[in-house]
């Protein structure tokens, strides 16, 4: 199923991705035992995932195998992107400057703000009625 490769954990929102980058591959990306195009219907999500590979010109050099859980498809795509960047860094330390400049090594820490009591949402209030 999977040969020895380089591992990276990616996180985004409430999604956690475990990503293995396997050298000597053909550029196949597998997510939860499904091909990338089958798992992510949106082209923007697929572009987001390929971003670290395209930036470092290593698309055809590695196969990517990922398991992702939690969150929605957008968060999962971001988590896989983060995981791929960290795994690529393990495979080749010279890529650090390129990945860091593009901001791919930082975890995007934006998460949904909690709903507050006595309010309709995190910031939204119930409609005020004077009479």
WONOR-V775155 format. One record per residue. RES is the residue in one letter. PHI is phi as a letter, one per 40 degrees, with the letter a starting at -180 (999 if undefined). BURIAL is + if it has 9 or more other ideal C-beta (glycine too) atoms within 8 Angstrom, else -. D_LAST is the distance of its C-alpha to the last C-alpha in Angstrom with 1 decimal. Layout:
res=RES phi=PHI burial=BURIAL d_last=D_LAST
res=RES phi=PHI burial=BURIAL d_last=D_LAST
//
This chain:
res=X phi=999 burial=- d_last=67.9
res=X phi=a burial=- d_last=67.4
res=X phi=c burial=- d_last=70.0
res=X phi=c burial=- d_last=69.7
res=X phi=a burial=+ d_last=67.3
res=X phi=b burial=+ d_last=64.9
res=X phi=b burial=+ d_last=61.6
res=X phi=a burial=+ d_last=58.2
res=X phi=b burial=+ d_last=54.8
res=X phi=b burial=+ d_last=51.8
res=X phi=b burial=+ d_last=48.2
res=X phi=a burial=+ d_last=44.9
res=X phi=f burial=+ d_last=41.4
res=X phi=b burial=- d_last=42.2
res=X phi=c burial=+ d_last=45.5
res=X phi=b burial=+ d_last=48.9
res=X phi=b burial=+ d_last=52.0
res=X phi=b burial=+ d_last=55.6
res=X phi=b burial=+ d_last=57.8
res=X phi=b burial=+ d_last=61.6
res=X phi=b burial=+ d_last=63.3
res=X phi=b burial=+ d_last=66.8
res=X phi=c burial=+ d_last=69.5
res=X phi=g burial=- d_last=71.9
res=X phi=c burial=+ d_last=69.5
res=X phi=b burial=- d_last=68.8
res=X phi=g burial=+ d_last=65.1
res=X phi=c burial=- d_last=63.7
res=X phi=b burial=+ d_last=60.2
res=X phi=b burial=+ d_last=59.4
res=X phi=b burial=+ d_last=56.0
res=X phi=f burial=- d_last=55.8
res=X phi=g burial=- d_last=59.1
res=X phi=b burial=- d_last=57.8
res=X phi=c burial=+ d_last=58.7
res=X phi=d burial=+ d_last=56.2
res=X phi=c burial=- d_last=55.6
res=X phi=c burial=- d_last=55.0
res=X phi=c burial=- d_last=52.5
res=X phi=b burial=+ d_last=50.5
res=X phi=c burial=- d_last=49.8
res=X phi=c burial=- d_last=48.2
res=X phi=c burial=- d_last=50.7
res=X phi=c burial=- d_last=48.5
res=X phi=c burial=+ d_last=48.7
res=X phi=c burial=+ d_last=52.5
res=X phi=c burial=- d_last=52.9
res=X phi=d burial=+ d_last=50.9
res=X phi=c burial=+ d_last=53.3
res=X phi=c burial=+ d_last=56.4
res=X phi=d burial=+ d_last=55.3
res=X phi=c burial=+ d_last=57.3
res=X phi=c burial=+ d_last=60.4
res=X phi=c burial=- d_last=60.4
res=X phi=c burial=+ d_last=59.8
res=X phi=c burial=+ d_last=62.8
res=X phi=f burial=- d_last=64.9
res=X phi=b burial=- d_last=65.5
res=X phi=c burial=+ d_last=64.1
res=X phi=c burial=- d_last=67.4
res=X phi=c burial=- d_last=68.7
res=X phi=b burial=+ d_last=66.4
res=X phi=c burial=+ d_last=65.0
res=X phi=b burial=+ d_last=61.5
res=X phi=b burial=+ d_last=60.7
res=X phi=b burial=+ d_last=57.1
res=X phi=b burial=- d_last=55.2
res=X phi=b burial=+ d_last=51.4
res=X phi=a burial=- d_last=48.7
res=X phi=g burial=- d_last=45.0
res=X phi=g burial=+ d_last=42.2
res=X phi=b burial=- d_last=42.1
res=X phi=c burial=+ d_last=44.7
res=X phi=c burial=+ d_last=43.5
res=X phi=c burial=+ d_last=43.7
res=X phi=c burial=+ d_last=47.0
res=X phi=c burial=+ d_last=48.5
res=X phi=c burial=+ d_last=47.5
res=X phi=c burial=+ d_last=49.0
res=X phi=c burial=+ d_last=52.3
res=X phi=d burial=+ d_last=52.5
res=X phi=c burial=+ d_last=52.2
res=X phi=c burial=+ d_last=54.8
res=X phi=c burial=+ d_last=57.2
res=X phi=c burial=+ d_last=57.1
res=X phi=c burial=+ d_last=57.9
res=X phi=c burial=+ d_last=60.7
res=X phi=c burial=+ d_last=62.2
res=X phi=c burial=+ d_last=62.2
res=X phi=c burial=+ d_last=64.2
res=X phi=c burial=+ d_last=66.7
res=X phi=a burial=- d_last=67.3
res=X phi=c burial=- d_last=66.3
res=X phi=c burial=- d_last=67.1
res=X phi=c burial=+ d_last=64.0
res=X phi=d burial=+ d_last=61.8
res=X phi=c burial=- d_last=61.5
res=X phi=c burial=+ d_last=60.5
res=X phi=c burial=+ d_last=57.9
res=X phi=c burial=+ d_last=56.5
res=X phi=c burial=- d_last=56.2
res=X phi=c burial=+ d_last=54.2
res=X phi=g burial=- d_last=51.9
res=X phi=c burial=+ d_last=52.9
res=X phi=c burial=+ d_last=53.8
res=X phi=c burial=- d_last=50.4
res=X phi=c burial=- d_last=48.0
res=X phi=c burial=- d_last=44.7
res=X phi=c burial=- d_last=42.5
res=X phi=c burial=- d_last=39.1
res=X phi=b burial=- d_last=37.3
res=X phi=c burial=- d_last=33.8
res=X phi=c burial=- d_last=31.4
res=X phi=c burial=- d_last=30.0
res=X phi=c burial=- d_last=26.4
res=X phi=c burial=- d_last=24.6
res=X phi=c burial=- d_last=22.9
res=X phi=g burial=- d_last=19.1
res=X phi=b burial=+ d_last=19.2
res=X phi=c burial=- d_last=19.8
res=X phi=a burial=- d_last=23.2
res=X phi=c burial=+ d_last=25.5
res=X phi=b burial=- d_last=23.4
res=X phi=c burial=- d_last=20.5
res=X phi=b burial=- d_last=17.2
res=X phi=c burial=- d_last=14.6
res=X phi=c burial=- d_last=12.0
res=X phi=c burial=- d_last=9.2
res=X phi=b burial=- d_last=5.5
res=X phi=c burial=- d_last=3.8
res=X phi=b burial=- d_last=0.0
//
